[in-house]
Amino acid sequence: MNWLSRTVLPKIKALVSSEEPKETLWVKCTSCAQMIFHRDFEESWNTCTSCGYHMPLDPEHRIKLLCDHGSIEAIPVDVAPKDPLSFRDLKRYSDRIKDARSKTGHEDAIMVAAGQMDGQAVVIAAFNFKFMGGSMGQTVGNGIVKAAYEAIRRQAALIIVPSSGGARMQEGILSLMQLPRTIVAIDELREASLPYFVLLAHPTTGGVTASFAMLGDLHIAEPGAIIGFAGRRVIEDTVREKLPDNFQSAEYLQEHGMVDMVVPRQNQKQTISSIINMLMTSRAVKAAE
């Protein structure tokens, strides 16, 4: 055995080989710093068992939380061109998309599915904040429109769970066009007399708040979620006033009439399904008259 096989080859193998990731047994709460056993964390749907803080929940688990077991049907979303404007800042937009897809395993920042909630038909569109901050580009717009039309086709309630920094700047005007486009889709759902619920997760800001996210028949927010259009510092610099500590929080918005209720994650399915049942029963009675 020569020096090449004894010294060089092991070093090369060490560089290119990847070790299996170790299972994470504990999760640290980003609010109170409490260490949570990973199974308890998953069973509580990513909420802290000590302080109740709601941490991000990916779209797959969000849909599982809300839908009856075995009723979920994935609905494909049309994926827009990777880089329609050949946009580049510190790096190419196409590279950002590729990195986000690699890290999340998702094509874009939205997932759409049909299912049932306590036997009631629903269509759910859930955002993934880990995909470029849940920003809304053409594909996300396609997802909202597809969800609304599927709800109409299936005569089902529509539930959208936004968690987003707003419009995706790398798609420029094409991103801003999704604001009126999603509003038109929601208007068509309303013309069909079908319920539309918005479950506001942390954070919901920018162009998402300025479009479909504030058009729900009922606005439900998760505890502590930040909801608004512009950021706190931008508003303070504009109005030249110190804002309350809880400004733009779900609880603050509920006090001021912009959110109907703040519901912890473990109670969301029961709360929403009971309201859907009431609305759909009333709708059936009116149709029969």
SULZIUR-V930569 format. One line per field, one symbol per residue. ss: DSSP state (a for helix, b for strand, c for the rest). phi: phi as a letter, one per 40 degrees, with the letter a starting at -180 (. if undefined). burial: # if it has 16 or more other ideal C-beta (glycine too) atoms within 10 Angstrom, else .. A space follows every 50 residues. Layout:
ss=???
phi=???
burial=???
//
This chain:
ss=ccaaaaaaaaaaaaaacccccccccbbbccccccbbbaaaaaacccbccc cccbccccaaaaaaaaccccccbbbccccccccccccbcccbaaaaaaaa aaaacccccbbbbbbbbccbbbbbbbbccccaaacbcaaaaaaaaaaaaa aaaaccbbbbbccbccbcaaaaaaaaaaaaaaaaaaaaaaaccccbbbbb cccbcaaaaccaaacccbbbbccccbbccccaaaaaaaacccccccccba aaaaacccccbbccaaaaaaaaaaaaaaaaaaaaaaaac
phi=.cccccbccccccccccbcccccccbbcccbbgccbcdccccccfgbccc bgcccdbcddcccccccccgbcbcbcbcccdcacbfcabcaccccccccc cccbgbcacabbababbfgccbbbbbcbcccfggccbcccddcccccccc ccccfbcbbbbcaachccccbfccccccccccccccccccccfbcbbbbc bccbagccccbccbbccabbbcdgccbibccdcccccccfbccdccdgcd cccccbgcbcabbcdcbccccccccddcccccccccccc
burial=..........................#.#......#....#..#####.. .####.####.#######...#..#.#..#..#.........#..##..# ...#.############..############################### ##.#.#############.##..###.##.###.##..#....####### #########.###################..................### .###...###.##.#..##.###.##..##.........
//
